[in-house]
């Protein structure tokens, strides 16, 4: 039974990778398939581990050198990003949350890595050497179903780097072209920037957004222009909500008060916006700016507040991307290889979370993968770790015996029948 499950799992992965790499040359299609199987099979981005998973009857260093050579191909990133966005777009509906997150890959001992830059370590808050990550994840069912849409690594020291704003706008543009006029963008207070509002706020842009504001932002309310914190403290908070938040393994019940008021940005005075204010998290209220109409009803106001709060659930998905496949252990030196590996890891997460994790035809494979992981769930139940662990166990128990390169794929992504 386990051998048959591992065989079916490999068949699904080969089919997925073959379709994903449509447009690449035959050697690169083969590489994408091998890289994805190695990443999920060894839960590692080390080329040496990926090479071991292939179990080729040649010297390991030769396999590793071939993988390294192919990983440098400039076409991989654009082709895989486009294919992932196209495949995932069918899962993005009108109210799907498009959560954009800026993260980091810290490399304190990677002095020889190309374009190493200074970044803020999200785990410690300290400044360290590394790279920045831009990720977009679609969220449904209150954060229980996730779909990776976009992942890219960048460096402020790279020759072609323009700005962080440009990287954010590139991510928004890439996903928006695949999902025109669908989804609601949810971004933390790092997006409280004039350049980004210029892209999101105008009515002809047709993008809906929910963005947390910094305290130094100024807004207009009627004829009054004032700091957003003053406006928030003067906003009526007629609604109540109890939520449970898990912090460091412990559950904490929070009693929230919230409300809404009409506002406008000084640089876009003709566009109506709404300021949603939530108290109960700390000394200062949570301040959220949105162009999603609230109609001043409790249900619609809470939908906006809870949409932003869904970012907490997605933080686990962000950790999953970096921890389950050990992205921060990446050791390739060139910038192009680093960026290609990041996209491959995003594709691996898509396979785990979407292809295997949610599609009904493959639920039995997911169940068997979870069983193989021998994992006890904690709270909250984030099953993707267990599925990833189970895939690794299945593939390691029945290693690859040598398979031909993926065939040229058809025009549409579809599943191999079980």
C-alpha positions as CSV (number, residue, x, y, z in Angstrom):
1,X,0.0,0.0,0.0
2,X,2.8,2.5,0.9
3,X,4.7,1.6,-2.3
4,X,1.6,2.2,-4.4
5,X,0.9,5.5,-2.6
6,X,4.4,6.7,-3.2
7,X,4.1,5.7,-6.9
8,X,0.9,7.7,-7.3
9,X,2.4,10.6,-5.5
10,X,5.3,10.7,-7.9
11,X,3.0,10.5,-10.8
12,X,1.0,13.5,-9.5
13,X,4.2,15.5,-9.0
14,X,5.6,14.6,-12.5
15,X,2.3,15.7,-14.0
16,X,2.2,18.9,-12.0
17,X,5.8,19.8,-12.8
18,X,5.5,19.0,-16.4
19,X,2.5,21.3,-16.9
20,X,4.1,24.0,-14.7
21,X,7.3,24.1,-16.8
22,X,5.4,24.4,-20.1
23,X,7.5,26.8,-22.3
24,X,10.9,25.7,-21.0
25,X,13.3,23.5,-22.9
26,X,13.2,19.8,-22.4
27,X,16.3,19.8,-20.2
28,X,14.8,22.5,-18.0
29,X,11.5,20.7,-17.8
30,X,13.3,17.7,-16.5
31,X,15.2,19.9,-14.1
32,X,12.0,21.4,-12.7
33,X,10.5,18.0,-12.1
34,X,13.7,16.7,-10.4
35,X,14.0,19.9,-8.3
36,X,10.4,19.7,-7.0
37,X,10.6,16.0,-6.2
38,X,13.9,16.7,-4.4
39,X,12.6,19.6,-2.4
40,X,9.5,17.9,-1.2
41,X,11.1,14.5,-0.9
42,X,14.0,15.7,1.3
43,X,12.4,18.9,2.6
44,X,15.5,20.7,1.7
45,X,16.8,23.3,-0.8
46,X,20.3,22.0,-0.7
47,X,21.4,20.8,-4.1
48,X,23.3,17.9,-2.5
49,X,20.0,16.7,-0.9
50,X,18.0,17.1,-4.1
51,X,20.8,15.2,-5.9
52,X,20.6,12.4,-3.4
53,X,16.8,12.1,-3.9
54,X,17.3,11.4,-7.6
55,X,19.3,8.2,-6.8
56,X,21.2,8.4,-10.1
57,X,23.8,5.7,-10.9
58,X,26.6,8.3,-11.3
59,X,28.8,10.3,-9.0
60,X,26.8,12.6,-6.7
61,X,28.9,15.6,-7.6
62,X,28.0,15.2,-11.3
63,X,24.3,15.2,-10.5
64,X,24.8,18.2,-8.2
65,X,26.7,20.1,-10.9
66,X,24.0,19.5,-13.5
67,X,21.3,20.7,-11.1
68,X,23.4,23.8,-10.3
69,X,23.9,24.6,-14.0
70,X,20.2,24.3,-14.8
71,X,19.2,26.3,-11.7
72,X,21.0,29.3,-13.2
73,X,18.7,29.5,-16.3
74,X,17.0,33.0,-16.4
75,X,13.8,31.7,-18.0
76,X,12.8,29.5,-15.0
77,X,11.6,32.2,-12.7
78,X,9.3,34.0,-15.2
79,X,7.8,30.8,-16.6
80,X,7.1,29.2,-13.2
81,X,5.7,32.5,-11.8
82,X,3.4,32.9,-14.8
83,X,2.2,29.2,-14.7
84,X,1.5,29.3,-11.0
85,X,-0.5,32.5,-11.2
86,X,-2.5,31.1,-14.1
87,X,-3.2,27.8,-12.3
88,X,-4.1,29.5,-9.0
89,X,-6.3,32.2,-10.5
90,X,-9.2,29.8,-10.7
91,X,-9.2,29.7,-6.9
92,X,-9.5,33.5,-6.6
93,X,-13.1,34.7,-6.2
94,X,-14.5,38.1,-5.7
95,X,-14.1,38.0,-1.9
96,X,-10.9,36.0,-1.7
97,X,-8.2,37.7,0.4
98,X,-5.0,38.4,-1.4
99,X,-2.5,38.7,1.5
100,X,0.8,40.3,0.5
101,X,3.7,39.9,2.9
102,X,7.2,41.2,3.0
103,X,9.5,38.7,4.8
104,X,13.2,37.9,4.8
105,X,15.8,35.1,4.3
106,X,18.6,35.8,6.8
107,X,22.1,34.6,5.8
108,X,24.5,35.7,8.6
109,X,27.3,33.5,7.3
110,X,26.8,33.8,3.5
111,X,29.5,36.4,2.9
112,X,30.2,35.1,-0.6
113,X,26.5,35.1,-1.8
114,X,25.8,37.5,-4.6
115,X,24.2,40.9,-3.7
116,X,23.9,40.1,0.0
117,X,22.1,43.1,1.6
118,X,21.0,44.3,5.0
119,X,17.5,43.2,6.0
120,X,15.5,43.3,9.2
121,X,15.3,39.8,10.7
122,X,11.6,39.2,11.3
123,X,12.3,36.7,14.1
124,X,14.6,38.9,16.2
125,X,13.9,42.4,15.0
126,X,17.7,42.9,14.4
127,X,19.4,44.0,11.2
128,X,21.3,41.2,9.5
129,X,22.7,40.1,6.2
130,X,20.2,38.4,3.9
131,X,17.5,39.0,1.2
132,X,13.9,40.2,1.2
133,X,11.0,38.0,0.2
134,X,7.7,39.2,-1.4
135,X,4.9,36.7,-1.2
136,X,1.2,36.7,-2.1
137,X,-1.1,34.1,-0.7
138,X,-4.8,33.7,-1.4
139,X,-6.9,32.9,1.7
140,X,-10.4,31.4,1.9
141,X,-12.5,29.8,4.7
142,X,-11.1,32.1,7.5
143,X,-7.5,31.2,6.7
144,X,-8.0,27.5,6.6
145,X,-7.4,27.2,2.9
146,X,-4.4,28.9,1.4
147,X,-3.2,29.2,-2.2
148,X,0.4,30.4,-2.9
149,X,0.1,32.9,-5.8
150,X,3.5,34.5,-6.0
151,X,6.9,34.3,-4.4
152,X,10.1,36.2,-5.2
153,X,13.4,37.0,-3.6
154,X,15.1,40.3,-4.1
155,X,18.1,42.3,-2.8
156,X,18.4,46.1,-2.4
157,X,22.1,45.7,-3.5
158,X,21.2,44.0,-6.9
159,X,22.1,45.9,-10.0
160,X,18.6,45.9,-11.3
161,X,16.9,46.8,-8.0
162,X,14.8,50.0,-8.1
163,X,13.0,50.1,-4.8
164,X,10.9,48.1,-2.3
165,X,7.8,49.9,-3.6
166,X,8.6,48.6,-7.1
167,X,8.9,45.0,-5.8
168,X,5.5,45.3,-4.1
169,X,3.9,46.8,-7.2
170,X,5.4,44.1,-9.4
171,X,3.8,41.5,-7.1
172,X,0.4,43.2,-7.2
173,X,0.6,43.7,-11.0
174,X,1.6,40.1,-11.6
175,X,-1.3,38.7,-9.6
176,X,-3.8,41.3,-10.8
177,X,-3.2,40.3,-14.4
178,X,-4.0,36.7,-13.6
179,X,-7.0,37.6,-11.5
180,X,-8.4,40.8,-13.0
181,X,-10.9,42.6,-10.7
182,X,-11.1,39.7,-8.3
183,X,-9.9,39.4,-4.7
184,X,-9.3,41.9,-2.0
185,X,-5.7,43.0,-1.2
186,X,-4.8,42.8,2.5
187,X,-1.5,44.4,3.5
188,X,0.2,45.3,6.8
189,X,1.1,48.9,7.7
190,X,4.3,48.6,5.7
191,X,2.1,49.4,2.7
192,X,1.0,52.7,4.2
193,X,2.9,54.6,1.5
194,X,1.9,57.3,-1.0
195,X,3.3,55.4,-4.0
196,X,1.3,52.4,-3.2
197,X,-1.9,54.3,-2.6
198,X,-1.4,56.0,-5.9
199,X,-1.7,52.5,-7.5
200,X,-4.5,51.2,-5.3
201,X,-6.8,54.1,-4.6
202,X,-7.9,55.6,-8.0
203,X,-11.2,54.2,-9.1
204,X,-10.0,53.3,-12.5
205,X,-7.4,50.9,-11.0
206,X,-10.3,48.6,-9.9
207,X,-8.4,47.1,-7.0
208,X,-10.0,46.7,-3.6
209,X,-7.8,46.8,-0.5
210,X,-7.6,46.6,3.3
211,X,-4.4,48.2,4.6
212,X,-3.3,48.8,8.2
213,X,-2.3,52.4,8.8
214,X,0.7,53.9,10.7
215,X,0.1,56.4,13.4
216,X,1.7,59.2,11.5
217,X,-0.8,59.0,8.5
218,X,-3.1,62.1,8.0
219,X,-6.6,61.7,6.6
220,X,-9.6,64.0,5.8
221,X,-12.9,63.5,7.6
222,X,-15.4,66.0,6.3
223,X,-13.5,69.3,6.2
224,X,-11.1,68.2,8.9
225,X,-7.6,67.0,8.1
226,X,-6.1,65.3,11.2
227,X,-3.7,62.6,12.3
228,X,-5.3,59.2,11.9
229,X,-4.8,58.3,15.6
230,X,-6.9,61.4,16.6
231,X,-9.6,60.4,14.2
232,X,-9.5,56.8,15.4
233,X,-9.9,57.9,19.0
234,X,-12.9,60.1,18.1
235,X,-14.6,57.3,16.2
236,X,-17.7,55.7,17.7
237,X,-17.2,52.0,18.5
238,X,-20.7,50.6,18.8
239,X,-19.9,47.0,18.0
240,X,-18.4,44.2,20.1
241,X,-16.7,40.9,19.3
242,X,-14.9,38.2,21.4
243,X,-12.0,36.4,19.7
244,X,-9.4,33.9,20.9
245,X,-5.8,34.5,19.9
246,X,-3.1,32.0,20.4
247,X,0.2,33.5,21.5
248,X,3.3,31.3,22.4
249,X,1.1,28.2,22.7
250,X,-1.4,29.8,25.0
251,X,-4.9,31.0,24.2
252,X,-6.0,34.5,25.1
253,X,-9.5,35.9,24.9
254,X,-9.8,39.4,23.6
255,X,-12.9,41.6,24.0
256,X,-12.9,43.9,20.9
257,X,-14.8,47.1,20.3
258,X,-15.0,48.4,16.7
259,X,-16.5,51.0,14.4
260,X,-16.1,52.8,11.1
261,X,-16.1,56.3,9.7
262,X,-15.9,57.9,6.2
263,X,-12.5,59.4,5.3
264,X,-10.4,60.5,2.3
265,X,-6.8,60.7,1.5
266,X,-5.5,64.2,1.0
267,X,-3.8,63.2,-2.3
268,X,-7.0,61.6,-3.5
269,X,-9.8,63.8,-2.2
270,X,-12.4,62.6,-4.7
271,X,-12.3,58.9,-3.7
272,X,-14.4,57.8,-0.8
273,X,-12.7,55.5,1.8
274,X,-13.5,54.1,5.2
275,X,-11.5,53.9,8.4
276,X,-12.2,50.8,10.4
277,X,-11.1,51.2,14.1
278,X,-10.7,48.2,16.4
279,X,-9.8,48.6,20.1
280,X,-8.7,45.7,22.4
281,X,-5.3,44.7,21.2
282,X,-3.1,47.2,22.9
283,X,-2.8,50.8,24.0
284,X,-3.4,52.2,20.5
285,X,-6.3,51.1,18.3
286,X,-5.9,49.1,15.2
287,X,-6.6,51.4,12.2
288,X,-7.5,49.9,8.9
289,X,-8.1,51.9,5.6
290,X,-10.3,50.3,3.0
291,X,-12.2,51.1,-0.2
292,X,-14.5,48.2,0.3
293,X,-17.9,49.8,1.1
294,X,-19.1,49.0,4.7
295,X,-22.7,50.4,4.5
296,X,-22.1,51.0,8.2
297,X,-23.5,47.6,9.2
298,X,-21.9,45.5,11.9
299,X,-21.5,42.5,9.7
300,X,-19.7,44.3,6.8
301,X,-17.5,46.3,9.2
302,X,-16.5,43.1,11.0
303,X,-15.7,41.4,7.7
304,X,-13.1,44.0,7.0
305,X,-11.6,43.8,10.5
306,X,-11.5,40.0,10.4
307,X,-10.0,40.1,6.9
308,X,-7.0,42.0,8.2
309,X,-6.8,39.7,11.2
310,X,-6.6,36.7,8.8
311,X,-3.0,37.8,8.3
312,X,-2.2,36.1,11.7
313,X,-3.3,32.8,10.3
314,X,-1.3,33.3,7.2
315,X,1.8,34.0,9.2
316,X,1.9,30.2,9.8
317,X,1.9,29.7,6.1
318,X,4.8,32.1,5.7
319,X,6.7,30.1,8.3
320,X,5.7,26.9,6.6
321,X,7.4,28.1,3.3
322,X,10.6,28.9,5.1
323,X,10.7,26.0,7.7
324,X,9.1,23.0,6.0
325,X,11.6,23.2,3.1
326,X,14.4,25.0,5.0
327,X,14.5,27.9,2.7
328,X,16.9,29.9,4.9
329,X,19.4,27.1,4.5
330,X,19.8,27.8,0.8
331,X,23.5,27.9,-0.1
332,X,23.6,28.7,-3.8
333,X,25.8,31.8,-4.4
334,X,24.4,33.5,-7.5
335,X,21.4,35.8,-7.4
336,X,19.6,34.1,-10.3
337,X,19.9,30.7,-8.6
338,X,18.6,32.2,-5.3
339,X,15.6,33.7,-7.0
340,X,14.8,30.5,-9.0
341,X,15.1,28.4,-5.9
342,X,12.5,30.7,-4.2
343,X,10.0,30.1,-7.0
344,X,10.6,26.4,-6.9
345,X,9.9,26.4,-3.1
346,X,6.7,28.4,-3.8
347,X,5.7,25.7,-6.4
348,X,6.4,23.0,-3.8
349,X,4.1,24.6,-1.3
350,X,1.4,25.0,-4.0
351,X,1.7,21.2,-4.7
352,X,1.4,20.4,-1.0
353,X,-1.3,22.9,-0.1
354,X,-3.5,22.9,-3.2
355,X,-2.8,19.9,-5.5
356,X,-2.5,17.4,-2.7
357,X,-4.0,19.2,0.2
358,X,-7.4,20.3,-1.1
359,X,-8.5,18.6,-4.3
360,X,-11.1,16.0,-3.6
361,X,-9.6,13.4,-6.0
362,X,-6.3,13.5,-4.0
363,X,-7.7,13.5,-0.5
364,X,-6.8,9.9,0.0
365,X,-3.2,10.6,-0.9
366,X,-3.2,13.5,1.6
367,X,-4.7,11.3,4.3
368,X,-2.0,8.6,3.7
369,X,0.7,11.3,3.7
370,X,-0.5,12.6,7.0
371,X,-0.6,9.1,8.4
372,X,3.0,8.5,7.3
373,X,4.1,11.6,9.2
374,X,3.2,10.1,12.6
375,X,2.3,13.6,13.8
376,X,0.0,14.7,16.7
377,X,-1.7,18.0,15.9
378,X,-1.6,20.9,18.2
379,X,-3.8,23.9,18.1
380,X,-4.4,25.4,15.6
381,X,-4.5,22.5,13.2
382,X,-2.2,23.5,10.4
383,X,-2.2,20.3,8.3
384,X,0.2,21.4,5.7
385,X,3.2,20.6,7.9
386,X,1.9,17.1,8.3
387,X,1.3,16.6,4.6
388,X,4.8,17.9,3.8
389,X,6.3,15.5,6.4
390,X,4.2,12.6,5.1
391,X,5.4,13.2,1.5
392,X,9.0,13.1,2.6
393,X,8.4,9.9,4.5
394,X,6.7,8.2,1.6
395,X,9.3,9.3,-1.0
396,X,12.3,8.4,1.3
397,X,10.9,4.9,2.0
398,X,10.5,4.3,-1.7
399,X,13.3,6.3,-3.4
400,X,13.2,7.3,-7.0
401,X,14.4,4.5,-9.4
402,X,14.9,6.7,-12.4
403,X,12.1,8.2,-14.4
404,X,12.1,9.8,-17.9
405,X,11.8,13.6,-18.2
406,X,8.2,14.9,-18.1
407,X,6.5,14.8,-21.4
408,X,5.5,18.0,-23.2
409,X,2.4,19.1,-21.3
410,X,-1.1,19.8,-22.7
411,X,-2.5,23.3,-22.7
412,X,-4.4,22.9,-19.5
413,X,-3.3,21.8,-16.1
414,X,-5.3,18.7,-15.0
415,X,-4.9,15.8,-12.6
416,X,-3.7,12.3,-13.3
417,X,-6.6,10.0,-12.6
418,X,-6.1,7.9,-9.5
